[in-house]
Amino acid sequence: MPPYLMKTCRSYRDAVRLCWELRRVRRMTQRQLAADAGLIPQHVTDYLNKDDKPSRRDLPARLIKDFEDVCGNTAVSQWVAANSVLTVLEELQASRIEA
């Protein structure tokens, strides 16, 4: 995903919606997404809803890969990585110091 598009995501939910908006199969419905990614259709509606009410569900981290595989891009993973407190390398370095 190009950096200029990632900069438009202010939140995790924005990244999930961007991933869906830029899906590989343009005519795919949310119901098809749910079936292909093994998601619950009613939950998909929450993940992609434009209103960010606190009652809306977020895409669980364990389902990011399946969601991205069906959509055909890695917008969610890129957003998570860019907004992580520590990079993988930093975590490895920290674990060596503690050992």
C-alpha positions in Angstrom: 0.0 0.0 0.0 1.5 3.4 -0.9 2.5 5.6 2.0 0.3 8.5 0.8 -2.8 6.2 1.2 -1.6 4.9 4.6 -1.4 8.6 5.8 -5.1 8.9 5.2 -5.8 6.3 8.0 -6.2 8.0 11.4 -7.3 4.8 13.1 -7.3 1.1 12.9 -10.9 1.2 11.7 -9.8 3.5 8.9 -7.2 1.0 7.8 -9.7 -1.8 7.8 -12.1 0.3 5.6 -9.2 1.2 3.3 -8.3 -2.4 2.9 -11.9 -3.2 1.9 -12.2 -0.1 -0.4 -9.1 -1.2 -2.3 -10.1 -4.8 -2.6 -8.9 -6.8 -5.6 -12.4 -8.0 -6.6 -14.4 -4.8 -7.0 -17.8 -6.5 -7.2 -17.3 -8.6 -4.0 -20.0 -8.1 -1.4 -19.5 -7.9 2.3 -21.3 -11.3 2.5 -18.8 -12.8 0.1 -16.0 -11.4 2.1 -17.4 -13.0 5.2 -17.8 -16.4 3.5 -14.3 -16.3 1.9 -12.5 -15.1 5.0 -14.5 -17.2 7.5 -16.0 -14.2 9.2 -19.5 -13.6 10.6 -21.5 -11.4 8.2 -23.0 -9.2 10.9 -19.6 -8.6 12.3 -18.2 -7.6 8.9 -20.9 -4.9 8.8 -19.6 -3.5 12.1 -15.9 -3.7 10.9 -16.7 -1.6 7.8 -19.4 0.8 9.1 -18.5 4.4 8.6 -19.8 5.4 12.0 -17.3 4.7 14.7 -19.7 4.2 17.6 -18.1 2.5 20.6 -20.6 -0.3 20.2 -19.1 -1.3 16.8 -16.9 -4.3 16.7 -13.3 -4.0 15.5 -11.7 -6.6 13.2 -9.9 -9.0 15.7 -6.1 -9.2 15.2 -6.3 -13.0 14.7 -8.5 -12.4 11.6 -6.3 -9.7 9.9 -4.5 -12.1 7.6 -7.6 -13.8 6.4 -9.3 -10.4 5.8 -6.3 -9.1 3.9 -5.9 -12.3 1.9 -9.5 -12.0 0.6 -9.2 -8.2 0.0 -5.8 -8.6 -1.8 -3.8 -6.0 0.1 -2.1 -5.4 3.4 -3.4 -2.0 4.6 -4.3 -3.3 8.0 -1.0 -4.9 8.7 0.8 -1.9 7.4 -1.2 0.4 9.7 -0.5 -1.9 12.7 3.2 -2.0 12.0 3.5 1.8 11.5 1.7 2.4 14.8 3.5 -0.2 16.9 5.4 1.1 19.8 8.3 -1.3 19.2 9.5 -2.8 16.0 10.3 -6.5 15.8 14.0 -5.7 15.9 13.6 -3.5 19.0 11.7 -6.3 20.7 14.5 -8.8 20.0 17.1 -6.4 21.2 15.1 -5.7 24.4 14.7 -9.5 25.0 18.5 -10.0 24.7 19.1 -7.3 27.3 16.7 -8.9 29.8 18.2 -12.4 29.3 
